[in-house]
Amino acid sequence: MSSAITFNITKEFVKKFLDSSLSSKFEESLFLSRGIERTNTQKISTITGWYRSQRLVIVLGAGCSVSYGLPDWNTLLQKLLLITIKTDDENDNNLEKAGILARTFNRIFEPNSLISARYLNNYFRKTKPDSKLAFENAIRDALYIGVKTDDDSDLLKEIRKFCIAAGKSPNLDSIITYNYDDLMEQCLRNIDVDIPFKPIHARGMKHEHHQLPIYHVHGYLPQKGQLTTKNKVVLSEDGYHQQYSDVYGWSNLIQINKFKDHNCLFIGLSFSDPNLRRLLDIAKNERGDEDIHHYCFKKRHDKLEVKAQLEKLLSENEEILDEKTRAQLGLDDVVEELIKLMEKFEENDALSFGVGISWINSYDEIPKTLKKIRLGI
């Protein structure tokens, strides 16, 4: 599951850090004070209170589907690109060649994901002009290849327990998901208990009072069944442009209302989506306060990974290595301080939207923490 901002140690950042390593002014120049820090226990207690008062909305990102074998954003685009460069003669050698070309193209040129998605959308429109859903069908085919649905993940099984009492108290207000897949819906159907829910993914769709709404705000591509025009997805640039321009579109209104009037728990999101950041900003401005209204789970940065990046940077830049030597800091000390600074950076970024961070050491902690919230322990 990828829910943390990618940690890229830049030469300029490390140099400035080492130059100012013996002074607290470096930290003060980057971060503003946000009040007394709360413990994770206090944060979980707050989320539990939201659940007990039926104000809690669970918001799911791509990280929630990783354990099923679903491709991440870049892998999905790579699979779609593979389709566009296949030759007419689809023998094993040509398919293997196409696969190598697709992977190599992405690694060498690293095309912008939105530009790639726009190209793919146009490709399927032109090559299959008679099908209004050619792009969506291609995405669905690529999305579910190799997916393992024999057993539900611990995460979705725990979320399912929040949904069993739909229409009763306490219960979730709703689920918002940025994923196209129907793994959450499949999980809800995989037990004998009848859990009333309603996937909502297009304008005009509504749920009954006793049903738990699951809002697919970027589109919905269930694994089985025929797709309709209501299954359009937001993947390419034009889709994002439409979301930006249509402030009163159903998905934007749902998100703004939930972010403004309810309390959300974000799972598996990186907060890098420009539209999500914009809507959180709008909701915060509508509330008119600086309080924390939401929380997200975020995994702490791995010390070994950061150390490897730092060692590579130092080996390639002698002047940075000299700065470290002059600062009289050991490599492990620099790693710990860099991680501390990065986490404060992420906390301040999230707090600017009214979102607090509940730090975890492993993604396995999330189902266990959700259980504590559900049971109030």
C-alpha positions in Angstrom: 0.0 0.0 0.0 1.4 3.4 -0.9 0.0 6.2 1.2 3.1 8.2 1.9 4.6 11.0 -0.1 7.7 9.6 -2.0 10.8 10.5 -0.1 13.3 12.0 -2.6 16.4 13.4 -0.9 17.6 16.3 -3.0 21.1 17.6 -3.0 19.9 21.1 -2.1 17.8 19.9 0.8 20.6 17.9 2.4 23.1 20.6 1.8 20.9 23.2 3.5 20.2 20.7 6.3 23.9 20.0 7.0 24.8 23.7 6.7 22.2 24.4 9.5 22.4 21.2 11.4 23.6 22.7 14.6 20.8 25.3 14.6 17.1 25.0 15.3 16.5 27.9 12.8 16.6 25.4 9.9 13.5 23.6 11.3 11.9 26.9 12.1 12.3 28.2 8.6 10.5 25.1 7.2 7.7 24.6 9.7 5.2 26.6 11.6 4.0 25.6 15.0 0.7 23.8 15.0 0.0 23.5 18.7 0.4 20.6 21.0 1.1 17.3 19.4 -1.4 14.5 20.2 -0.5 10.9 20.8 -1.8 8.2 18.5 -4.0 6.9 21.4 -5.7 10.4 21.6 -6.1 10.4 17.8 -7.8 7.0 17.8 -10.1 8.1 20.6 -11.2 11.1 18.6 -11.9 8.9 15.5 -13.9 6.5 17.8 -16.0 9.4 18.9 -16.8 10.3 15.3 -17.8 6.7 14.6 -20.0 6.6 17.7 -21.8 9.8 16.7 -22.3 8.4 13.2 -20.2 11.1 11.6 -17.5 8.9 10.2 -16.8 8.6 6.5 -14.1 6.1 5.4 -12.2 7.3 2.3 -10.3 4.7 0.3 -7.4 5.1 -2.1 -5.4 2.8 -4.4 -3.4 1.5 -1.5 -6.4 -0.5 -0.3 -6.4 -2.7 -3.4 -2.7 -3.5 -3.6 -2.9 -6.8 -1.7 -5.3 -8.2 -4.3 -2.8 -7.8 -7.1 -4.5 -4.8 -8.7 -2.0 -2.7 -10.7 -0.9 0.7 -9.4 -1.4 3.8 -11.6 1.8 3.4 -13.5 1.4 -0.3 -14.0 -2.1 0.1 -15.3 -1.0 2.7 -17.9 1.9 0.4 -18.9 -0.6 -2.5 -19.5 -2.7 -0.2 -21.6 0.3 1.0 -23.5 1.2 -2.6 -24.3 -2.1 -2.9 -26.2 -1.3 0.1 -28.4 2.0 -1.2 -29.6 1.0 -4.8 -30.3 1.5 -5.8 -33.9 -1.2 -7.5 -36.1 0.9 -10.8 -35.9 0.3 -11.6 -32.3 2.7 -14.5 -32.0 4.7 -15.1 -28.8 7.8 -13.3 -30.0 6.0 -10.2 -31.0 4.0 -10.1 -27.7 7.2 -10.5 -25.8 8.8 -7.7 -27.8 5.8 -5.4 -27.2 6.0 -6.1 -23.5 9.7 -5.2 -23.4 9.1 -2.0 -25.5 6.3 -0.9 -23.1 8.3 -1.4 -20.0 11.5 0.2 -21.5 9.6 3.2 -22.8 8.2 4.0 -19.4 11.5 3.5 -17.6 13.6 5.6 -20.0 11.3 8.4 -20.9 9.0 8.4 -17.8 6.1 10.1 -19.6 3.7 12.2 -17.5 0.9 10.0 -16.4 -1.8 12.4 -17.4 -0.3 12.8 -20.9 -0.1 9.0 -21.2 -3.7 8.6 -20.1 -4.8 11.3 -22.6 -2.9 9.5 -25.4 -4.5 6.2 -24.5 -8.0 7.7 -24.3 -7.6 9.2 -27.8 -6.1 5.9 -29.1 -9.1 3.8 -28.1 -11.6 6.5 -29.4 -9.9 6.5 -32.8 -9.3 2.7 -33.2 -12.8 1.8 -31.9 -15.1 4.7 -32.9 -18.2 2.6 -32.7 -17.7 1.9 -29.0 -18.3 4.7 -26.6 -16.8 2.6 -23.8 -13.8 1.2 -25.5 -11.5 3.0 -23.1 -13.4 1.8 -20.0 -13.5 -1.8 -21.3 -9.8 -1.7 -21.9 -9.1 -0.3 -18.5 -11.3 -3.0 -16.9 -9.5 -5.8 -18.8 -6.1 -4.5 -17.7 -7.3 -3.8 -14.1 -8.5 -7.3 -13.2 -5.8 -9.4 -14.9 -4.2 -11.6 -12.2 -6.4 -10.3 -9.4 -6.8 -12.6 -6.5 -10.3 -12.5 -5.0 -10.4 -15.9 -3.4 -9.9 -14.3 0.0 -10.6 -10.8 1.2 -7.9 -8.7 2.7 -7.8 -8.1 6.4 -8.3 -4.4 5.7 -11.5 -4.8 3.7 -12.8 -7.5 6.1 -12.4 -5.1 9.0 -14.1 -2.3 7.0 -16.9 -4.7 6.3 -17.6 -5.1 10.0 -18.2 -1.3 10.1 -20.9 -1.8 7.4 -22.9 -4.7 8.9 -25.3 -2.5 10.8 -26.4 -0.2 7.9 -29.2 2.0 9.0 -28.6 1.2 12.7 -26.4 2.8 15.4 -23.5 3.1 15.4 -22.6 2.9 11.8 -20.6 4.6 9.1 -22.1 7.5 7.4 -20.7 6.4 4.0 -17.7 5.2 2.1 -15.9 7.3 -0.6 -13.5 5.5 -2.9 -11.2 6.8 -5.6 -10.8 3.3 -7.0 -12.6 1.9 -10.1 -12.7 -1.7 -8.8 -15.6 -3.3 -7.0 -13.5 -5.2 -4.4 -15.2 -3.5 -1.5 -18.6 -4.5 -2.9 -17.4 -8.1 -3.5 -16.2 -8.2 0.1 -19.6 -7.1 1.4 -21.3 -9.9 -0.6 -18.9 -12.6 0.5 -20.6 -13.4 3.8 -24.0 -14.8 4.6 -25.1 -11.6 6.4 -27.2 -9.3 4.2 -25.5 -5.9 4.1 -27.6 -3.3 2.3 -25.3 -1.0 0.3 -25.5 1.0 -2.9 -22.6 1.8 -5.3 -23.0 5.4 -6.6 -20.9 6.4 -9.5 -22.9 8.8 -11.7 -25.2 11.8 -11.6 -28.8 11.0 -10.5 -28.0 7.8 -8.6 -29.4 7.7 -5.1 -29.4 5.2 -2.2 -32.3 4.2 0.1 -32.2 5.2 3.8 -31.3 1.7 4.9 -28.5 1.4 2.4 -24.8 2.3 2.9 -23.7 4.5 0.0 -20.3 3.7 -1.6 -19.4 6.7 -3.7 -17.0 5.9 -6.6 -16.1 9.5 -7.3 -13.6 8.7 -10.1 -15.8 6.1 -11.8 -16.8 2.4 -11.3 -15.7 -0.6 -13.3 -17.2 -3.8 -11.7 -15.4 -7.0 -12.5 -18.5 -8.6 -14.0 -21.4 -7.4 -16.0 -21.9 -5.1 -19.0 -20.7 -1.5 -18.7 -23.0 1.4 -19.5 -22.4 5.1 -20.1 -22.7 5.5 -16.3 -19.4 3.7 -15.9 -17.3 6.5 -17.3 -14.1 6.9 -15.4 -11.8 9.9 -14.6 -8.3 8.8 -15.8 -7.2 11.1 -18.6 -6.7 14.8 -18.7 -10.1 15.7 -20.1 -11.7 13.9 -17.2 -9.8 15.9 -14.6 -10.4 19.2 -16.5 -14.2 18.4 -16.4 -13.9 17.8 -12.6 -12.1 21.1 -12.2 -14.6 23.1 -14.3 -17.8 21.5 -13.0 -17.7 22.6 -9.4 -21.3 21.5 -9.0 -20.8 18.1 -10.5 -22.2 15.3 -8.3 -18.8 13.9 -7.3 -17.4 17.2 -6.3 -20.5 18.1 -4.3 -20.4 14.7 -2.5 -16.8 15.2 -1.5 -17.2 18.9 -0.5 -20.3 18.1 1.7 -18.6 15.1 3.4 -15.4 16.9 3.9 -17.2 19.9 5.3 -20.0 18.4 7.5 -18.5 15.0 8.4 -15.3 13.5 9.7 -13.2 11.4 7.3 -10.7 8.7 7.9 -8.4 8.4 4.8 -6.8 5.0 4.0 -4.4 4.3 1.2 -4.2 7.9 -0.1 -1.1 10.1 -0.8 -2.9 13.5 -1.0 -1.1 14.2 -4.3 -4.4 14.4 -6.3 -4.8 18.1 -7.2 -8.6 17.9 -7.2 -8.7 16.2 -3.8 -6.5 18.9 -2.3 -8.7 21.6 -3.9 -11.9 20.1 -2.5 -10.4 19.7 1.0 -9.4 23.4 0.8 -12.9 24.4 -0.2 -14.4 22.4 2.6 -12.0 23.9 5.2 -12.7 27.4 4.0 -16.4 26.7 4.2 -16.0 25.6 7.9 -13.9 28.6 8.6 -11.7 27.1 11.3 -8.2 25.6 11.8 -9.3 22.5 13.7 -8.5 18.9 12.7 -11.7 17.4 11.1 -10.2 14.3 9.5 -7.4 11.8 10.0 -5.3 9.7 7.7 -3.1 6.6 8.2 0.4 7.1 7.0 3.4 4.7 7.2 6.6 6.0 8.7 9.5 6.3 6.3 11.8 3.2 6.2 15.2 4.1 7.7 17.1 1.6 5.5 15.5 3.0 2.3 16.3 6.6 3.3 19.9 5.6 4.3 20.4 4.0 0.9 19.3 7.1 -0.9 21.4 9.3 1.3 24.5 7.1 0.8 24.0 7.3 -3.0 23.6 11.1 -2.8 26.8 11.5 -0.7 28.8 9.2 -3.0 27.9 11.2 -6.0 28.4 14.7 -4.4 31.7 15.2 -2.6 30.7 18.7 -1.5 27.7 17.3 0.3 29.9 14.7 2.0 32.3 17.5 3.1 29.3 19.4 4.6 28.3 16.3 6.6 31.9 15.9 7.9 32.0 19.5 9.0 28.7 19.1 10.7 30.2 16.2 12.7 27.1 14.1 12.2 27.0 10.3 11.7 25.1 8.9 8.8 22.4 7.4 11.1 22.0 10.7 12.8 21.4 12.5 9.5 18.9 9.8 8.5 16.9 10.1 11.7 16.8 13.9 11.5 15.8 13.9 7.8 13.0 11.5 8.5 11.8 13.7 11.4 11.9 16.8 9.2 10.0 15.0 6.4 7.3 13.8 8.7 6.8 17.3 10.1 6.6 18.5 6.5 3.9 15.9 5.7 2.0 16.7 9.0 2.0 20.4 8.2 0.8 19.8 4.6 -2.0 17.6 5.9 -2.9 20.0 8.6 -3.3 22.8 6.0 -6.4 20.9 4.9 -7.6 20.1 8.4 -6.3 16.5 8.3 -4.2 15.0 11.1 -1.8 12.0 10.6 -1.9 8.8 12.6 1.5 7.3 12.0 1.9 3.5 11.6 5.0 1.4 11.3 3.4 -1.3 9.1 0.3 -1.4 7.0 -0.7 -4.5 9.0 -1.5 -2.1 11.9 -4.4 -0.5 10.0 -7.0 -3.4 10.4 -6.0 -3.7 14.1 -6.4 0.0 14.6 -9.8 0.0 12.8 -10.9 -2.8 15.2 -10.0 -0.6 18.2 -12.1 2.2 16.7 -15.1 -0.1 16.0 -15.1 -1.7 19.4 -14.1 1.5 21.3 -11.1 -0.1 23.0 
